[in-house]
Amino acid sequence: MRALIASMNAAAASLQTRLAACQSSPGTCGLTTAQQSAAQSLVQSTASLSSSLATLYGTSTAAGLVLIPLDSSAIQGVIAARVESVRDQ
């Protein structure tokens, strides 16, 4: 899970860098305003999900919760579906 969290953070940071470049040089960006808006929304939802996962499962620098959902539990299924939803955007 820690690798997933790190990957999500890296992807969000990379996309945020691209969006900042678009805002500073719109003519060379290649993204429409609507695409930029959707990308910014994705950055925000990815950051929110990553933060929630880090709180639940922990990171290399912070412990997670003592009790986490079982792999076969309904709650873990919801978490997996949310991760897939962000991945598929």
C-alpha positions in Angstrom: 0.0 0.0 0.0 2.9 2.4 0.7 4.1 2.0 -2.9 0.6 2.9 -4.1 0.5 6.0 -1.9 3.9 7.1 -3.1 2.9 6.5 -6.7 -0.3 8.5 -6.3 1.6 11.4 -4.7 4.2 11.4 -7.5 1.5 11.3 -10.2 -0.4 14.2 -8.5 2.8 16.2 -8.2 3.8 15.6 -11.8 0.3 16.6 -13.0 0.4 19.7 -10.8 3.7 20.7 -12.3 2.3 20.3 -15.8 -0.7 22.4 -14.9 1.5 25.2 -13.5 3.5 25.2 -16.8 0.2 25.5 -18.7 -0.8 28.5 -16.6 2.5 30.2 -17.1 2.6 29.5 -20.8 -0.9 28.7 -22.1 0.0 28.8 -25.8 2.4 25.9 -25.5 0.4 23.8 -23.1 -1.7 21.7 -25.4 -4.5 21.4 -22.9 -7.8 23.1 -23.2 -9.3 25.1 -20.2 -11.8 22.2 -19.6 -9.0 19.6 -19.6 -7.0 21.8 -17.2 -10.0 22.0 -14.9 -10.5 18.2 -15.0 -6.8 17.7 -14.4 -6.9 20.0 -11.4 -9.9 18.1 -10.0 -7.9 14.9 -10.5 -5.0 16.3 -8.6 -7.3 17.3 -5.7 -9.1 13.9 -5.6 -5.8 12.0 -5.8 -4.3 14.0 -2.9 -7.4 13.5 -0.8 -7.5 9.8 -1.4 -3.7 9.4 -0.9 -4.0 11.3 2.4 -6.8 9.1 3.6 -4.9 5.9 2.6 -1.8 7.1 4.4 -3.8 7.8 7.6 -5.4 4.3 7.4 -2.4 2.2 6.3 0.5 4.3 7.3 3.6 5.5 5.4 7.3 5.0 5.8 7.4 7.9 8.2 4.0 7.6 10.0 2.2 4.6 11.4 -1.3 3.8 10.2 -4.2 2.8 12.3 -4.0 -0.2 14.5 -7.0 -1.9 12.9 -7.4 -1.9 9.1 -10.0 -3.5 6.9 -9.6 -7.1 6.0 -8.8 -7.8 2.3 -12.2 -9.6 1.8 -14.3 -7.0 3.7 -16.9 -4.8 2.2 -15.0 -1.7 3.4 -11.8 -2.8 1.7 -13.9 -3.4 -1.5 -15.1 0.3 -1.3 -11.5 1.5 -0.9 -10.3 -0.6 -3.8 -13.2 0.7 -6.0 -12.2 4.3 -5.1 -8.6 3.7 -6.0 -9.7 2.2 -9.3 -11.9 5.2 -10.0 -9.1 7.6 -9.5 -6.8 5.4 -11.6 -9.2 5.3 -14.5 -9.6 9.0 -14.7 
